[in-house]
């Protein structure tokens, strides 16, 4: 069974709600408002890059 953890930046007003799960060699991400809609699995380094982009307010655009 996968243990999901809700982001501390998610709110209870139905806004931006993201959940994470640590898998053996991946990080899973899903929308907590629609958990049955599926999830995204990322390698730890890809997740770290995504997180750095979000924190820098760049979304998922890569620097080419």
C-alpha positions as CSV (number, residue, x, y, z in Angstrom):
1,X,0.0,0.0,0.0
2,X,1.3,3.4,-1.0
3,X,1.4,6.1,1.8
4,X,0.6,9.5,0.4
5,X,1.6,12.8,2.1
6,X,-0.2,16.0,1.5
7,X,2.0,19.0,0.7
8,X,2.3,21.6,3.5
9,X,1.5,24.3,0.9
10,X,-1.9,22.7,0.0
11,X,-4.9,24.4,1.5
12,X,-8.2,23.1,2.8
13,X,-10.3,25.4,0.6
14,X,-10.1,23.2,-2.5
15,X,-7.1,25.1,-4.0
16,X,-3.8,23.7,-5.0
17,X,-3.6,20.2,-3.4
18,X,-0.7,18.0,-4.2
19,X,0.2,14.7,-2.5
20,X,3.5,12.9,-2.7
21,X,4.5,9.3,-2.1
22,X,8.0,7.9,-1.7
23,X,8.4,4.8,-3.7
24,X,11.4,2.4,-3.8
25,X,13.3,4.4,-6.5
26,X,10.8,7.1,-7.5
27,X,8.6,9.9,-6.2
28,X,4.9,9.8,-7.0
29,X,2.9,13.0,-7.4
30,X,-0.9,13.3,-7.6
31,X,-3.7,15.8,-7.3
32,X,-5.4,15.2,-3.9
33,X,-8.7,16.4,-5.2
34,X,-8.7,13.6,-7.8
35,X,-6.6,10.7,-6.4
36,X,-8.2,8.2,-8.8
37,X,-7.2,10.2,-11.8
38,X,-3.7,8.7,-11.7
39,X,-0.3,9.9,-10.6
40,X,3.1,10.9,-12.1
41,X,6.2,8.9,-11.2
42,X,9.5,10.7,-11.3
43,X,13.1,9.7,-10.6
44,X,14.4,11.4,-7.5
45,X,16.7,13.7,-9.5
46,X,13.8,14.7,-11.9
47,X,11.6,15.4,-8.9
48,X,14.3,17.6,-7.3
49,X,14.6,19.5,-10.6
50,X,10.8,19.9,-10.8
51,X,10.7,21.2,-7.2
52,X,13.6,23.6,-7.9
53,X,11.7,25.0,-10.9
54,X,8.5,25.4,-9.0
55,X,10.3,27.1,-6.1
56,X,11.9,29.5,-8.6
57,X,8.4,30.1,-10.1
58,X,9.4,28.7,-13.5
59,X,6.9,25.9,-13.7
60,X,8.3,23.0,-15.6
61,X,10.2,24.9,-18.3
62,X,13.7,23.6,-18.9
63,X,16.6,25.9,-19.4
64,X,17.9,25.2,-22.9
